[in-house]
Amino acid sequence: MAQDTLIQKIRRLPPERVAEVEDFVDLLAVQEQGRHFTQAAEHLSEEAFRAVWDNSDDSEYDRL
């Protein structure tokens, strides 16, 4: 399993490097959370913008 391999590699690192790995994992988690917030905001805004996006005046742009 990939997680087991990663854990073994981390265990072989000196403590200061383990701290760097932890910081990096925290950064990845924050980025992932930001993606979820962005996707949720996009989903919530779809209905609000539907009238703007789906109209006959702008239908020419739909074919681009």
N, CA, C and O atoms as a Tripos MOL2 file, in Angstrom:
@<TRIPOS>MOLECULE
protein
  256   255    64     0     0
PROTEIN
NO_CHARGES

@<TRIPOS>ATOM
      1 N           0.8430   -1.1740    0.0000 N.3       1 MET1
      2 CA          0.0000    0.0000    0.0000 C.3       1 MET1
      3 C           0.8950    1.2460    0.0000 C.2       1 MET1
      4 O           1.9080    1.2800    0.6980 O.2       1 MET1
      5 N           0.5310    2.2460   -0.7630 N.am      2 ALA2
      6 CA          1.3360    3.4570   -0.9150 C.3       2 ALA2
      7 C           1.5080    4.2000    0.4070 C.2       2 ALA2
      8 O           2.5690    4.7700    0.6610 O.2       2 ALA2
      9 N           0.4830    4.2010    1.2440 N.am      3 GLN3
     10 CA          0.5730    4.8940    2.5340 C.3       3 GLN3
     11 C           1.6290    4.2570    3.4330 C.2       3 GLN3
     12 O           2.3840    4.9550    4.1080 O.2       3 GLN3
     13 N           1.6730    2.9390    3.4360 N.am      4 ASP4
     14 CA          2.6650    2.2460    4.2640 C.3       4 ASP4
     15 C           4.0780    2.5740    3.8020 C.2       4 ASP4
     16 O           4.9710    2.7910    4.6220 O.2       4 ASP4
     17 N           4.2780    2.6080    2.4940 N.am      5 THR5
     18 CA          5.5890    2.9510    1.9480 C.3       5 THR5
     19 C           5.9700    4.3780    2.3390 C.2       5 THR5
     20 O           7.1050    4.6350    2.7400 O.2       5 THR5
     21 N           5.0300    5.2900    2.2230 N.am      6 LEU6
     22 CA          5.2930    6.6780    2.5920 C.3       6 LEU6
     23 C           5.6280    6.8090    4.0730 C.2       6 LEU6
     24 O           6.5530    7.5340    4.4380 O.2       6 LEU6
     25 N           4.8960    6.1250    4.9090 N.am      7 ILE7
     26 CA          5.1670    6.1750    6.3540 C.3       7 ILE7
     27 C           6.5640    5.6480    6.6560 C.2       7 ILE7
     28 O           7.2740    6.2220    7.4820 O.2       7 ILE7
     29 N           6.9650    4.5690    6.0020 N.am      8 GLN8
     30 CA          8.3070    4.0360    6.2140 C.3       8 GLN8
     31 C           9.3800    5.0390    5.7910 C.2       8 GLN8
     32 O          10.3940    5.1960    6.4710 O.2       8 GLN8
     33 N           9.1550    5.7050    4.6860 N.am      9 LYS9
     34 CA         10.1120    6.7160    4.2180 C.3       9 LYS9
     35 C          10.2010    7.8720    5.2020 C.2       9 LYS9
     36 O          11.2930    8.3630    5.4900 O.2       9 LYS9
     37 N           9.0770    8.3020    5.7120 N.am     10 ILE10
     38 CA          9.0630    9.4090    6.6780 C.3      10 ILE10
     39 C           9.7990    9.0080    7.9540 C.2      10 ILE10
     40 O          10.5270    9.8170    8.5290 O.2      10 ILE10
     41 N           9.6170    7.7940    8.3900 N.am     11 ARG11
     42 CA         10.2870    7.3190    9.6100 C.3      11 ARG11
     43 C          11.8080    7.3310    9.4810 C.2      11 ARG11
     44 O          12.5080    7.4170   10.4910 O.2      11 ARG11
     45 N          12.3230    7.2490    8.2750 N.am     12 ARG12
     46 CA         13.7720    7.2510    8.0700 C.3      12 ARG12
     47 C          14.3580    8.6640    8.0090 C.2      12 ARG12
     48 O          15.5780    8.8310    7.9860 O.2      12 ARG12
     49 N          13.4960    9.6680    7.9840 N.am     13 LEU13
     50 CA         13.9740   11.0550    7.8970 C.3      13 LEU13
     51 C          14.3860   11.5910    9.2640 C.2      13 LEU13
     52 O          13.8710   11.1520   10.2930 O.2      13 LEU13
     53 N          15.3200   12.5460    9.2670 N.am     14 PRO14
     54 CA         15.6430   13.2230   10.5280 C.3      14 PRO14
     55 C          14.4510   14.0970   10.9580 C.2      14 PRO14
     56 O          13.6390   14.4900   10.1210 O.2      14 PRO14
     57 N          14.3500   14.3960   12.2530 N.am     15 PRO15
     58 CA         13.1900   15.1350   12.7820 C.3      15 PRO15
     59 C          12.8890   16.4550   12.0650 C.2      15 PRO15
     60 O          11.7230   16.7910   11.8610 O.2      15 PRO15
     61 N          13.9210   17.2020   11.6840 N.am     16 GLU16
     62 CA         13.6590   18.4850   11.0240 C.3      16 GLU16
     63 C          13.0200   18.2790    9.6480 C.2      16 GLU16
     64 O          12.2290   19.1080    9.1980 O.2      16 GLU16
     65 N          13.3610   17.1860    8.9890 N.am     17 ARG17
     66 CA         12.7480   16.8840    7.6930 C.3      17 ARG17
     67 C          11.3030   16.4060    7.8700 C.2      17 ARG17
     68 O          10.4380   16.6980    7.0450 O.2      17 ARG17
     69 N          11.0580   15.6720    8.9490 N.am     18 VAL18
     70 CA          9.6910   15.2420    9.2430 C.3      18 VAL18
     71 C           8.8040   16.4720    9.4470 C.2      18 VAL18
     72 O           7.6550   16.4930    9.0040 O.2      18 VAL18
     73 N           9.3380   17.4900   10.1140 N.am     19 ALA19
     74 CA          8.5870   18.7340   10.3050 C.3      19 ALA19
     75 C           8.2710   19.3880    8.9590 C.2      19 ALA19
     76 O           7.1790   19.9220    8.7700 O.2      19 ALA19
     77 N           9.2160   19.3470    8.0340 N.am     20 GLU20
     78 CA          8.9710   19.9030    6.6950 C.3      20 GLU20
     79 C           7.8860   19.1200    5.9690 C.2      20 GLU20
     80 O           7.0330   19.7070    5.3040 O.2      20 GLU20
     81 N           7.9170   17.8050    6.0950 N.am     21 VAL21
     82 CA          6.8910   16.9670    5.4680 C.3      21 VAL21
     83 C           5.5180   17.3060    6.0680 C.2      21 VAL21
     84 O           4.5240   17.4130    5.3500 O.2      21 VAL21
     85 N           5.4860   17.4700    7.3730 N.am     22 GLU22
     86 CA          4.2180   17.8150    8.0240 C.3      22 GLU22
     87 C           3.6930   19.1610    7.5260 C.2      22 GLU22
     88 O           2.5010   19.3000    7.2510 O.2      22 GLU22
     89 N           4.5760   20.1450    7.4090 N.am     23 ASP23
     90 CA          4.1700   21.4520    6.8800 C.3      23 ASP23
     91 C           3.6240   21.3210    5.4580 C.2      23 ASP23
     92 O           2.6240   21.9460    5.1060 O.2      23 ASP23
     93 N           4.2870   20.5110    4.6550 N.am     24 PHE24
     94 CA          3.8440   20.3270    3.2780 C.3      24 PHE24
     95 C           2.4720   19.6500    3.2280 C.2      24 PHE24
     96 O           1.6140   20.0450    2.4390 O.2      24 PHE24
     97 N           2.2670   18.6510    4.0540 N.am     25 VAL25
     98 CA          0.9730   17.9670    4.1040 C.3      25 VAL25
     99 C          -0.1150   18.9440    4.5470 C.2      25 VAL25
    100 O          -1.2250   18.9220    4.0160 O.2      25 VAL25
    101 N           0.1990   19.7970    5.5150 N.am     26 ASP26
    102 CA         -0.7600   20.8170    5.9470 C.3      26 ASP26
    103 C          -1.1010   21.7700    4.8070 C.2      26 ASP26
    104 O          -2.2620   22.1420    4.6330 O.2      26 ASP26
    105 N          -0.0980   22.1640    4.0340 N.am     27 LEU27
    106 CA         -0.3200   23.0310    2.8820 C.3      27 LEU27
    107 C          -1.2410   22.3590    1.8690 C.2      27 LEU27
    108 O          -2.1720   22.9840    1.3600 O.2      27 LEU27
    109 N          -0.9850   21.1000    1.5810 N.am     28 LEU28
    110 CA         -1.8420   20.3730    0.6480 C.3      28 LEU28
    111 C          -3.2820   20.3090    1.1500 C.2      28 LEU28
    112 O          -4.2210   20.4380    0.3650 O.2      28 LEU28
    113 N          -3.4540   20.1120    2.4440 N.am     29 ALA29
    114 CA         -4.7990   20.0420    3.0190 C.3      29 ALA29
    115 C          -5.5260   21.3770    2.8790 C.2      29 ALA29
    116 O          -6.7170   21.4060    2.5670 O.2      29 ALA29
    117 N          -4.8190   22.4750    3.1080 N.am     30 VAL30
    118 CA         -5.4190   23.8010    2.9610 C.3      30 VAL30
    119 C          -5.7990   24.0490    1.5070 C.2      30 VAL30
    120 O          -6.8700   24.5880    1.2290 O.2      30 VAL30
    121 N          -4.9340   23.6610    0.5820 N.am     31 GLN31
    122 CA         -5.2340   23.8290   -0.8420 C.3      31 GLN31
    123 C          -6.4610   23.0120   -1.2340 C.2      31 GLN31
    124 O          -7.3110   23.4830   -1.9890 O.2      31 GLN31
    125 N          -6.5500   21.8020   -0.7250 N.am     32 GLU32
    126 CA         -7.6880   20.9380   -1.0400 C.3      32 GLU32
    127 C          -8.9840   21.5440   -0.4870 C.2      32 GLU32
    128 O         -10.0210   21.5240   -1.1500 O.2      32 GLU32
    129 N          -8.9100   22.0710    0.7090 N.am     33 GLN33
    130 CA        -10.0790   22.7130    1.3070 C.3      33 GLN33
    131 C         -10.5000   23.9240    0.4690 C.2      33 GLN33
    132 O         -11.6910   24.1640    0.2710 O.2      33 GLN33
    133 N          -9.5240   24.6800   -0.0170 N.am     34 GLY34
    134 CA         -9.8150   25.8260   -0.8640 C.3      34 GLY34
    135 C         -10.5050   25.4020   -2.1470 C.2      34 GLY34
    136 O         -11.4100   26.0860   -2.6250 O.2      34 GLY34
    137 N         -10.0830   24.2810   -2.7050 N.am     35 ARG35
    138 CA        -10.7360   23.7670   -3.9180 C.3      35 ARG35
    139 C         -12.1940   23.4180   -3.6530 C.2      35 ARG35
    140 O         -13.0700   23.6940   -4.4730 O.2      35 ARG35
    141 N         -12.4440   22.8050   -2.4940 N.am     36 HIS36
    142 CA        -13.8200   22.4470   -2.1520 C.3      36 HIS36
    143 C         -14.6830   23.6960   -1.9970 C.2      36 HIS36
    144 O         -15.8260   23.7160   -2.4520 O.2      36 HIS36
    145 N         -14.1460   24.7370   -1.3590 N.am     37 PHE37
    146 CA        -14.8880   25.9850   -1.2010 C.3      37 PHE37
    147 C         -15.1640   26.6230   -2.5590 C.2      37 PHE37
    148 O         -16.2630   27.1210   -2.8040 O.2      37 PHE37
    149 N         -14.1720   26.6070   -3.4330 N.am     38 THR38
    150 CA        -14.3400   27.1880   -4.7680 C.3      38 THR38
    151 C         -15.4060   26.4340   -5.5490 C.2      38 THR38
    152 O         -16.2570   27.0490   -6.1920 O.2      38 THR38
    153 N         -15.3660   25.1120   -5.4970 N.am     39 GLN39
    154 CA        -16.3590   24.3140   -6.2180 C.3      39 GLN39
    155 C         -17.7580   24.5500   -5.6510 C.2      39 GLN39
    156 O         -18.7270   24.6240   -6.4070 O.2      39 GLN39
    157 N         -17.8700   24.6660   -4.3370 N.am     40 ALA40
    158 CA        -19.1720   24.9290   -3.7260 C.3      40 ALA40
    159 C         -19.6980   26.2920   -4.1470 C.2      40 ALA40
    160 O         -20.8840   26.4330   -4.4460 O.2      40 ALA40
    161 N         -18.8340   27.2920   -4.1730 N.am     41 ALA41
    162 CA        -19.2490   28.6310   -4.5940 C.3      41 ALA41
    163 C         -19.6720   28.6300   -6.0560 C.2      41 ALA41
    164 O         -20.6580   29.2720   -6.4180 O.2      41 ALA41
    165 N         -18.9400   27.9160   -6.8930 N.am     42 GLU42
    166 CA        -19.3170   27.8170   -8.3060 C.3      42 GLU42
    167 C         -20.6910   27.1740   -8.4540 C.2      42 GLU42
    168 O         -21.5270   27.6320   -9.2330 O.2      42 GLU42
    169 N         -20.9050   26.1190   -7.7030 N.am     43 HIS43
    170 CA        -22.1890   25.4210   -7.7840 C.3      43 HIS43
    171 C         -23.3300   26.3360   -7.3250 C.2      43 HIS43
    172 O         -24.3830   26.3840   -7.9600 O.2      43 HIS43
    173 N         -23.1220   27.0520   -6.2380 N.am     44 LEU44
    174 CA        -24.1600   27.9410   -5.7270 C.3      44 LEU44
    175 C         -24.4380   29.1030   -6.6620 C.2      44 LEU44
    176 O         -25.5650   29.5940   -6.7140 O.2      44 LEU44
    177 N         -23.4400   29.5490   -7.3970 N.am     45 SER45
    178 CA        -23.6230   30.7030   -8.2770 C.3      45 SER45
    179 C         -24.2610   30.3310   -9.6160 C.2      45 SER45
    180 O         -24.7500   31.2070  -10.3300 O.2      45 SER45
    181 N         -24.2610   29.0510   -9.9610 N.am     46 GLU46
    182 CA        -24.8140   28.6380  -11.2550 C.3      46 GLU46
    183 C         -26.2520   29.1030  -11.4340 C.2      46 GLU46
    184 O         -26.6000   29.6620  -12.4740 O.2      46 GLU46
    185 N         -27.0730   28.8800  -10.4460 N.am     47 GLU47
    186 CA        -28.4830   29.2610  -10.5580 C.3      47 GLU47
    187 C         -28.6250   30.7740  -10.6710 C.2      47 GLU47
    188 O         -29.4540   31.2670  -11.4360 O.2      47 GLU47
    189 N         -27.8270   31.5030   -9.9190 N.am     48 ALA48
    190 CA        -27.9060   32.9610   -9.9580 C.3      48 ALA48
    191 C         -27.5080   33.5180  -11.3210 C.2      48 ALA48
    192 O         -28.0610   34.5220  -11.7700 O.2      48 ALA48
    193 N         -26.5660   32.8800  -11.9670 N.am     49 PHE49
    194 CA        -26.0840   33.3720  -13.2590 C.3      49 PHE49
    195 C         -26.7850   32.7290  -14.4610 C.2      49 PHE49
    196 O         -26.5360   33.1210  -15.6010 O.2      49 PHE49
    197 N         -27.6410   31.7630  -14.2190 N.am     50 ARG50
    198 CA        -28.2850   31.0560  -15.3270 C.3      50 ARG50
    199 C         -29.0100   32.0330  -16.2610 C.2      50 ARG50
    200 O         -28.9240   31.8940  -17.4810 O.2      50 ARG50
    201 N         -29.7120   33.0020  -15.7110 N.am     51 ALA51
    202 CA        -30.4320   33.9710  -16.5400 C.3      51 ALA51
    203 C         -29.4730   34.8080  -17.3860 C.2      51 ALA51
    204 O         -29.8060   35.2170  -18.4980 O.2      51 ALA51
    205 N         -28.2930   35.0540  -16.8530 N.am     52 VAL52
    206 CA        -27.3000   35.8310  -17.5950 C.3      52 VAL52
    207 C         -26.6710   34.9840  -18.6890 C.2      52 VAL52
    208 O         -26.4630   35.4560  -19.8070 O.2      52 VAL52
    209 N         -26.3720   33.7440  -18.3700 N.am     53 TRP53
    210 CA        -25.6810   32.8730  -19.3220 C.3      53 TRP53
    211 C         -26.6130   32.3310  -20.4020 C.2      53 TRP53
    212 O         -26.2380   32.2390  -21.5710 O.2      53 TRP53
    213 N         -27.8350   31.9730  -19.9970 N.am     54 ASP54
    214 CA        -28.7540   31.3250  -20.9310 C.3      54 ASP54
    215 C         -29.7780   32.3290  -21.4520 C.2      54 ASP54
    216 O         -30.9020   32.4010  -20.9560 O.2      54 ASP54
    217 N         -29.3770   33.0950  -22.4470 N.am     55 ASN55
    218 CA        -30.3340   34.0130  -23.0610 C.3      55 ASN55
    219 C         -30.0630   34.0800  -24.5540 C.2      55 ASN55
    220 O         -28.9590   33.7940  -25.0180 O.2      55 ASN55
    221 N         -31.0860   34.4610  -25.2910 N.am     56 SER56
    222 CA        -30.9710   34.4490  -26.7490 C.3      56 SER56
    223 C         -29.9690   35.4860  -27.2710 C.2      56 SER56
    224 O         -29.3700   35.2860  -28.3270 O.2      56 SER56
    225 N         -29.7840   36.5810  -26.5470 N.am     57 ASP57
    226 CA        -28.8350   37.6070  -26.9930 C.3      57 ASP57
    227 C         -27.4050   37.0740  -27.0320 C.2      57 ASP57
    228 O         -26.6150   37.4800  -27.8850 O.2      57 ASP57
    229 N         -27.0800   36.1950  -26.1430 N.am     58 ASP58
    230 CA        -25.7160   35.6730  -26.0630 C.3      58 ASP58
    231 C         -25.5560   34.2990  -26.6990 C.2      58 ASP58
    232 O         -24.4970   33.6850  -26.5700 O.2      58 ASP58
    233 N         -26.5760   33.8080  -27.3760 N.am     59 SER59
    234 CA        -26.5090   32.4550  -27.9330 C.3      59 SER59
    235 C         -25.4120   32.3050  -28.9750 C.2      59 SER59
    236 O         -24.9190   31.1990  -29.1930 O.2      59 SER59
    237 N         -25.0220   33.3900  -29.6190 N.am     60 GLU60
    238 CA        -23.9260   33.3270  -30.5920 C.3      60 GLU60
    239 C         -22.6290   32.8840  -29.9290 C.2      60 GLU60
    240 O         -21.8260   32.1740  -30.5340 O.2      60 GLU60
    241 N         -22.4300   33.3010  -28.6950 N.am     61 TYR61
    242 CA        -21.1960   32.9330  -27.9870 C.3      61 TYR61
    243 C         -21.1760   31.4730  -27.5840 C.2      61 TYR61
    244 O         -20.1050   30.9060  -27.3680 O.2      61 TYR61
    245 N         -22.3420   30.8540  -27.4800 N.am     62 ASP62
    246 CA        -22.4110   29.4390  -27.1080 C.3      62 ASP62
    247 C         -21.7800   28.5500  -28.1640 C.2      62 ASP62
    248 O         -21.3450   27.4400  -27.8580 O.2      62 ASP62
    249 N         -21.7240   29.0210  -29.4000 N.am     63 ARG63
    250 CA        -21.1800   28.2100  -30.4840 C.3      63 ARG63
    251 C         -19.6750   28.3730  -30.6460 C.2      63 ARG63
    252 O         -19.0780   27.7130  -31.4970 O.2      63 ARG63
    253 N         -19.0550   29.2240  -29.8620 N.am     64 LEU64
    254 CA        -17.6040   29.4410  -29.9860 C.3      64 LEU64
    255 C         -16.8280   28.3040  -29.3790 C.2      64 LEU64
    256 O         -15.5970   28.3200  -29.3940 O.2      64 LEU64
@<TRIPOS>BOND
     1     1     2 1
     2     2     3 1
     3     3     4 2
     4     3     5 am
     5     5     6 1
     6     6     7 1
     7     7     8 2
     8     7     9 am
     9     9    10 1
    10    10    11 1
    11    11    12 2
    12    11    13 am
    13    13    14 1
    14    14    15 1
    15    15    16 2
    16    15    17 am
    17    17    18 1
    18    18    19 1
    19    19    20 2
    20    19    21 am
    21    21    22 1
    22    22    23 1
    23    23    24 2
    24    23    25 am
    25    25    26 1
    26    26    27 1
    27    27    28 2
    28    27    29 am
    29    29    30 1
    30    30    31 1
    31    31    32 2
    32    31    33 am
    33    33    34 1
    34    34    35 1
    35    35    36 2
    36    35    37 am
    37    37    38 1
    38    38    39 1
    39    39    40 2
    40    39    41 am
    41    41    42 1
    42    42    43 1
    43    43    44 2
    44    43    45 am
    45    45    46 1
    46    46    47 1
    47    47    48 2
    48    47    49 am
    49    49    50 1
    50    50    51 1
    51    51    52 2
    52    51    53 am
    53    53    54 1
    54    54    55 1
    55    55    56 2
    56    55    57 am
    57    57    58 1
    58    58    59 1
    59    59    60 2
    60    59    61 am
    61    61    62 1
    62    62    63 1
    63    63    64 2
    64    63    65 am
    65    65    66 1
    66    66    67 1
    67    67    68 2
    68    67    69 am
    69    69    70 1
    70    70    71 1
    71    71    72 2
    72    71    73 am
    73    73    74 1
    74    74    75 1
    75    75    76 2
    76    75    77 am
    77    77    78 1
    78    78    79 1
    79    79    80 2
    80    79    81 am
    81    81    82 1
    82    82    83 1
    83    83    84 2
    84    83    85 am
    85    85    86 1
    86    86    87 1
    87    87    88 2
    88    87    89 am
    89    89    90 1
    90    90    91 1
    91    91    92 2
    92    91    93 am
    93    93    94 1
    94    94    95 1
    95    95    96 2
    96    95    97 am
    97    97    98 1
    98    98    99 1
    99    99   100 2
   100    99   101 am
   101   101   102 1
   102   102   103 1
   103   103   104 2
   104   103   105 am
   105   105   106 1
   106   106   107 1
   107   107   108 2
   108   107   109 am
   109   109   110 1
   110   110   111 1
   111   111   112 2
   112   111   113 am
   113   113   114 1
   114   114   115 1
   115   115   116 2
   116   115   117 am
   117   117   118 1
   118   118   119 1
   119   119   120 2
   120   119   121 am
   121   121   122 1
   122   122   123 1
   123   123   124 2
   124   123   125 am
   125   125   126 1
   126   126   127 1
   127   127   128 2
   128   127   129 am
   129   129   130 1
   130   130   131 1
   131   131   132 2
   132   131   133 am
   133   133   134 1
   134   134   135 1
   135   135   136 2
   136   135   137 am
   137   137   138 1
   138   138   139 1
   139   139   140 2
   140   139   141 am
   141   141   142 1
   142   142   143 1
   143   143   144 2
   144   143   145 am
   145   145   146 1
   146   146   147 1
   147   147   148 2
   148   147   149 am
   149   149   150 1
   150   150   151 1
   151   151   152 2
   152   151   153 am
   153   153   154 1
   154   154   155 1
   155   155   156 2
   156   155   157 am
   157   157   158 1
   158   158   159 1
   159   159   160 2
   160   159   161 am
   161   161   162 1
   162   162   163 1
   163   163   164 2
   164   163   165 am
   165   165   166 1
   166   166   167 1
   167   167   168 2
   168   167   169 am
   169   169   170 1
   170   170   171 1
   171   171   172 2
   172   171   173 am
   173   173   174 1
   174   174   175 1
   175   175   176 2
   176   175   177 am
   177   177   178 1
   178   178   179 1
   179   179   180 2
   180   179   181 am
   181   181   182 1
   182   182   183 1
   183   183   184 2
   184   183   185 am
   185   185   186 1
   186   186   187 1
   187   187   188 2
   188   187   189 am
   189   189   190 1
   190   190   191 1
   191   191   192 2
   192   191   193 am
   193   193   194 1
   194   194   195 1
   195   195   196 2
   196   195   197 am
   197   197   198 1
   198   198   199 1
   199   199   200 2
   200   199   201 am
   201   201   202 1
   202   202   203 1
   203   203   204 2
   204   203   205 am
   205   205   206 1
   206   206   207 1
   207   207   208 2
   208   207   209 am
   209   209   210 1
   210   210   211 1
   211   211   212 2
   212   211   213 am
   213   213   214 1
   214   214   215 1
   215   215   216 2
   216   215   217 am
   217   217   218 1
   218   218   219 1
   219   219   220 2
   220   219   221 am
   221   221   222 1
   222   222   223 1
   223   223   224 2
   224   223   225 am
   225   225   226 1
   226   226   227 1
   227   227   228 2
   228   227   229 am
   229   229   230 1
   230   230   231 1
   231   231   232 2
   232   231   233 am
   233   233   234 1
   234   234   235 1
   235   235   236 2
   236   235   237 am
   237   237   238 1
   238   238   239 1
   239   239   240 2
   240   239   241 am
   241   241   242 1
   242   242   243 1
   243   243   244 2
   244   243   245 am
   245   245   246 1
   246   246   247 1
   247   247   248 2
   248   247   249 am
   249   249   250 1
   250   250   251 1
   251   251   252 2
   252   251   253 am
   253   253   254 1
   254   254   255 1
   255   255   256 2
@<TRIPOS>SUBSTRUCTURE
     1 MET1         2 RESIDUE 1 A MET
     2 ALA2         6 RESIDUE 1 A ALA
     3 GLN3        10 RESIDUE 1 A GLN
     4 ASP4        14 RESIDUE 1 A ASP
     5 THR5        18 RESIDUE 1 A THR
     6 LEU6        22 RESIDUE 1 A LEU
     7 ILE7        26 RESIDUE 1 A ILE
     8 GLN8        30 RESIDUE 1 A GLN
     9 LYS9        34 RESIDUE 1 A LYS
    10 ILE10       38 RESIDUE 1 A ILE
    11 ARG11       42 RESIDUE 1 A ARG
    12 ARG12       46 RESIDUE 1 A ARG
    13 LEU13       50 RESIDUE 1 A LEU
    14 PRO14       54 RESIDUE 1 A PRO
    15 PRO15       58 RESIDUE 1 A PRO
    16 GLU16       62 RESIDUE 1 A GLU
    17 ARG17       66 RESIDUE 1 A ARG
    18 VAL18       70 RESIDUE 1 A VAL
    19 ALA19       74 RESIDUE 1 A ALA
    20 GLU20       78 RESIDUE 1 A GLU
    21 VAL21       82 RESIDUE 1 A VAL
    22 GLU22       86 RESIDUE 1 A GLU
    23 ASP23       90 RESIDUE 1 A ASP
    24 PHE24       94 RESIDUE 1 A PHE
    25 VAL25       98 RESIDUE 1 A VAL
    26 ASP26      102 RESIDUE 1 A ASP
    27 LEU27      106 RESIDUE 1 A LEU
    28 LEU28      110 RESIDUE 1 A LEU
    29 ALA29      114 RESIDUE 1 A ALA
    30 VAL30      118 RESIDUE 1 A VAL
    31 GLN31      122 RESIDUE 1 A GLN
    32 GLU32      126 RESIDUE 1 A GLU
    33 GLN33      130 RESIDUE 1 A GLN
    34 GLY34      134 RESIDUE 1 A GLY
    35 ARG35      138 RESIDUE 1 A ARG
    36 HIS36      142 RESIDUE 1 A HIS
    37 PHE37      146 RESIDUE 1 A PHE
    38 THR38      150 RESIDUE 1 A THR
    39 GLN39      154 RESIDUE 1 A GLN
    40 ALA40      158 RESIDUE 1 A ALA
    41 ALA41      162 RESIDUE 1 A ALA
    42 GLU42      166 RESIDUE 1 A GLU
    43 HIS43      170 RESIDUE 1 A HIS
    44 LEU44      174 RESIDUE 1 A LEU
    45 SER45      178 RESIDUE 1 A SER
    46 GLU46      182 RESIDUE 1 A GLU
    47 GLU47      186 RESIDUE 1 A GLU
    48 ALA48      190 RESIDUE 1 A ALA
    49 PHE49      194 RESIDUE 1 A PHE
    50 ARG50      198 RESIDUE 1 A ARG
    51 ALA51      202 RESIDUE 1 A ALA
    52 VAL52      206 RESIDUE 1 A VAL
    53 TRP53      210 RESIDUE 1 A TRP
    54 ASP54      214 RESIDUE 1 A ASP
    55 ASN55      218 RESIDUE 1 A ASN
    56 SER56      222 RESIDUE 1 A SER
    57 ASP57      226 RESIDUE 1 A ASP
    58 ASP58      230 RESIDUE 1 A ASP
    59 SER59      234 RESIDUE 1 A SER
    60 GLU60      238 RESIDUE 1 A GLU
    61 TYR61      242 RESIDUE 1 A TYR
    62 ASP62      246 RESIDUE 1 A ASP
    63 ARG63      250 RESIDUE 1 A ARG
    64 LEU64      254 RESIDUE 1 A LEU
